[in-house]
């Protein structure tokens, strides 16, 4: 398959993934974006900025290099979050796609400036431990290169807490909202769906029992590793 065909297929996948976000109730208006990277070709494909989900088409997906520079002459402007995606792709080398939304339940935790604790096995099946909330960006960071600094604070959070990005493929940005990722664009979108569900479950759990604590580590381990460990046995071989 030649370069042009690969990029066309990436555009189609990214387009379809973006359309999944409103279908799953994860976004309203144009409050979200999906991107995919091909590291061998050195390209990123991402949703155009501010384009309605009702009218956009696969051909309008924006192609950039790995530094976010446009590669097509007649291109629309890329998502304003492109710089965040670029930082994450450069720092998390195993991920293949990124999703950003303002999904209601996850944003509640971002606005509360809190991690989402692992209260049950639904959480543990996908996220190994609490989903972290970043620190607040400084005024200088916000006023200089806001989107780039958003990516940098996500990376900083994972490094400081020694979190492996694919073991916890999600983050809550302080006062802002969630980013998720995965090895494929389909997996990244799936992680966004699961994130918002566990955010809702965690909120309801705290309302029912404010003194609740995270599940025991051995239950967390069992549910996470039966799906993702070396000896995983969930699903079909």
SULSULFEN-V21227 format. One record per backbone hydrogen bond with DSSP energy under -1.0 kcal/mol. CO is the residue of the C=O (numbers start at 0). NH is the residue of the N-H. If there is no record, write none. Layout:
((CO:NH) (CO:NH))
This chain:
((1:5) (2:6) (3:7) (4:8) (5:9) (6:10) (7:11) (8:12) (9:13) (10:14) (11:15) (12:16) (13:17) (14:18) (15:19) (18:22) (19:23) (20:25) (21:24) (27:30) (29:31) (32:99) (33:46) (34:97) (35:44) (37:41) (37:42) (42:37) (43:63) (44:35) (45:61) (46:78) (51:55) (56:59) (57:60) (61:45) (62:70) (63:43) (64:67) (68:64) (71:74) (76:48) (78:81) (80:84) (81:85) (82:86) (83:87) (84:88) (85:89) (86:90) (87:91) (91:94) (95:36) (96:181) (97:34) (98:179) (99:32) (102:106) (103:107) (104:108) (105:109) (106:110) (107:111) (108:113) (109:174) (115:130) (116:118) (117:214) (119:123) (120:124) (122:125) (122:126) (126:128) (130:115) (131:171) (137:141) (138:142) (139:143) (144:148) (145:149) (146:150) (147:151) (148:152) (149:153) (150:154) (151:155) (152:156) (153:157) (154:158) (155:159) (156:160) (157:162) (163:166) (163:167) (166:127) (167:169) (168:180) (170:178) (171:133) (172:175) (176:172) (177:100) (178:170) (179:98) (181:95) (181:96) (183:187) (184:188) (185:189) (186:190) (187:191) (188:192) (189:193) (190:194) (191:195) (192:196) (193:197) (194:198) (195:199) (196:200) (197:201) (198:202) (199:203) (200:204) (201:205) (202:206) (203:207) (204:208) (208:211) (215:219) (216:220) (217:221) (218:222) (219:223) (220:224) (221:225) (223:226) (223:227) (224:228) (225:232) (225:233) (228:231))
